[in-house]
Amino acid sequence: MTAFVTAILSRDHDRNGFHSGVEALDRYLREFAFQDIKRRVAGCFVALDDAGEIAGFYTLAATSVPLNLLPPAAAKKLPRYPVLPAMLIGRLAIATKRQGRGLGRALIADAIIRTESFRIGAYALIVDAKDERARAFYAANGFASIPAEARRMFLPMATALQLIESV
């Protein structure tokens, strides 16, 4: 895989040149990412190649997960709070010419590292898989389904940290 650097999205990055094959994600990066940043509802992070071209991006936002929706095996180890804090990877996209080379996995690892570095309470990373392909991708990267929510998946931070330490 080519070396990439991750950075906070800035106006210097060429968002118009990014194409993931999913128009909704491309449009989000072009038109809405800065609105979300300005409104403080999400942070957007980009993977840049050595030419400074955006090869992929993801967003992070605070969220929560109801304790009673987690699988019983996970819930029994947790405090009895009604909801647990978490971080949401709201969007993740890879440029079409970079897909299938491990960059998506690298961006998940970057999200894990950033979440850990915030040193705030976050039980898990949460994602909403938009389709079966996305579900399979996230499952292959350690995420498990939240049984009562069709598209929502979670990866406990303790497990996530173990995964990136083993790489």
C-alpha positions as CSV (number, residue, x, y, z in Angstrom):
1,M,0.0,0.0,0.0
2,T,1.2,3.5,-0.8
3,A,2.1,5.7,2.3
4,F,-0.6,8.1,3.3
5,V,-0.8,10.9,5.9
6,T,-4.0,11.7,7.7
7,A,-5.0,15.2,8.5
8,I,-7.9,17.3,9.5
9,L,-9.8,18.4,6.4
10,S,-8.9,22.0,5.4
11,R,-9.9,24.3,2.6
12,D,-6.6,23.7,0.9
13,H,-7.6,20.1,0.1
14,D,-9.1,19.5,-3.4
15,R,-12.4,18.0,-2.5
16,N,-13.8,18.3,-6.0
17,G,-11.2,15.8,-7.3
18,F,-12.4,13.1,-4.9
19,H,-14.6,10.3,-6.3
20,S,-15.5,7.2,-4.3
21,G,-18.2,5.8,-6.6
22,V,-20.8,6.7,-4.0
23,E,-22.3,10.1,-5.0
24,A,-23.8,10.8,-1.6
25,L,-20.3,10.4,0.0
26,D,-18.6,12.5,-2.7
27,R,-21.2,15.2,-2.4
28,Y,-20.9,15.2,1.4
29,L,-17.2,15.9,1.2
30,R,-17.6,18.6,-1.5
31,E,-20.6,20.4,0.0
32,F,-21.4,19.5,3.6
33,A,-18.2,18.5,5.5
34,F,-17.3,22.1,6.3
35,Q,-20.8,22.9,7.4
36,D,-20.6,20.0,9.9
37,I,-17.2,21.1,11.1
38,K,-18.4,24.7,11.5
39,R,-21.5,23.5,13.4
40,R,-19.3,21.2,15.5
41,V,-21.4,18.1,14.7
42,A,-18.5,16.1,13.1
43,G,-14.8,16.2,12.5
44,C,-13.6,15.2,9.0
45,F,-10.2,13.5,8.5
46,V,-8.6,12.9,5.2
47,A,-5.9,10.5,4.0
48,L,-3.6,12.3,1.7
49,D,-1.1,10.7,-0.8
50,D,2.3,12.1,-1.3
51,A,0.9,14.5,-4.0
52,G,-1.6,15.9,-1.5
53,E,-4.5,14.3,-3.2
54,I,-7.4,13.0,-1.0
55,A,-7.4,9.2,-1.2
56,G,-10.1,8.7,1.5
57,F,-11.9,10.4,4.3
58,Y,-13.9,9.7,7.4
59,T,-15.9,11.6,9.9
60,L,-16.0,11.3,13.7
61,A,-18.8,12.5,16.0
62,A,-19.9,11.9,19.6
63,T,-22.8,9.5,20.0
64,S,-24.2,7.1,22.5
65,V,-25.5,3.5,22.5
66,P,-28.3,2.3,24.8
67,L,-26.9,-0.4,27.1
68,N,-30.0,-2.6,26.6
69,L,-29.4,-2.7,22.8
70,L,-25.9,-4.3,23.2
71,P,-25.6,-8.1,23.0
72,P,-25.9,-9.5,26.6
73,A,-22.3,-10.8,26.6
74,A,-21.1,-7.3,26.1
75,A,-23.6,-5.5,28.3
76,K,-23.0,-7.7,31.4
77,K,-19.4,-6.4,31.6
78,L,-20.5,-2.7,31.6
79,P,-21.8,-0.3,34.2
80,R,-25.6,-0.1,34.4
81,Y,-25.8,3.3,32.8
82,P,-28.8,3.6,30.5
83,V,-26.6,4.8,27.6
84,L,-22.9,4.6,27.0
85,P,-20.7,7.2,25.3
86,A,-19.3,6.3,22.0
87,M,-17.7,7.7,18.8
88,L,-19.5,7.5,15.5
89,I,-17.7,7.0,12.2
90,G,-20.5,8.7,10.3
91,R,-19.0,8.5,6.9
92,L,-16.0,6.6,5.4
93,A,-15.1,6.6,1.8
94,I,-12.1,5.6,-0.3
95,A,-11.3,7.0,-3.8
96,T,-12.2,4.5,-6.5
97,K,-8.6,4.2,-7.6
98,R,-7.5,3.4,-4.1
99,Q,-10.1,0.9,-3.1
100,G,-9.2,-2.7,-2.2
101,R,-5.7,-1.8,-0.9
102,G,-6.3,-1.6,2.8
103,L,-6.8,2.1,3.1
104,G,-10.3,1.7,4.7
105,R,-8.8,-0.5,7.4
106,A,-6.0,2.2,7.9
107,L,-8.7,4.9,8.3
108,I,-10.5,2.8,10.9
109,A,-7.2,2.4,12.8
110,D,-6.7,6.2,12.5
111,A,-10.2,6.7,14.0
112,I,-9.3,4.3,16.9
113,I,-6.1,6.2,17.6
114,R,-7.7,9.6,17.4
115,T,-10.5,8.5,19.7
116,E,-8.0,7.1,22.2
117,S,-5.9,10.2,22.1
118,F,-9.0,12.4,23.0
119,R,-8.9,10.6,26.4
120,I,-12.6,11.0,26.8
121,G,-14.9,8.2,27.7
122,A,-15.9,6.3,24.7
123,Y,-17.0,2.7,25.1
124,A,-17.0,1.9,21.4
125,L,-16.8,3.0,17.8
126,I,-20.2,2.9,16.1
127,V,-20.9,2.7,12.4
128,D,-24.1,2.6,10.3
129,A,-23.4,0.2,7.5
130,K,-25.3,1.6,4.5
131,D,-25.5,-1.8,2.6
132,E,-24.4,-5.4,2.8
133,R,-21.0,-4.6,1.2
134,A,-20.3,-2.0,4.0
135,R,-21.6,-4.5,6.6
136,A,-19.2,-7.1,5.4
137,F,-16.3,-4.6,5.4
138,Y,-17.0,-3.5,9.0
139,A,-17.5,-7.1,10.1
140,A,-14.1,-8.0,8.6
141,N,-12.6,-5.2,10.7
142,G,-14.0,-6.4,14.0
143,F,-17.3,-4.6,14.2
144,A,-20.3,-6.6,15.5
145,S,-24.0,-6.0,14.9
146,I,-26.2,-4.3,17.4
147,P,-29.1,-6.8,17.4
148,A,-32.1,-4.4,17.6
149,E,-30.7,-1.9,15.0
150,A,-30.6,-3.2,11.5
151,R,-27.6,-1.3,10.2
152,R,-25.8,-0.2,13.4
153,M,-22.5,-2.0,14.4
154,F,-20.1,-1.5,17.2
155,L,-16.5,-2.2,18.0
156,P,-15.6,-1.8,21.7
157,M,-12.5,0.5,22.2
158,A,-10.7,-2.2,24.3
159,T,-11.0,-4.6,21.4
160,A,-10.1,-1.9,18.9
161,L,-7.0,-1.0,20.7
162,Q,-5.9,-4.7,20.9
163,L,-6.5,-5.0,17.1
164,I,-4.3,-2.1,16.2
165,E,-1.6,-3.2,18.7
166,S,-1.4,-6.6,17.0
167,V,-0.7,-5.1,13.6
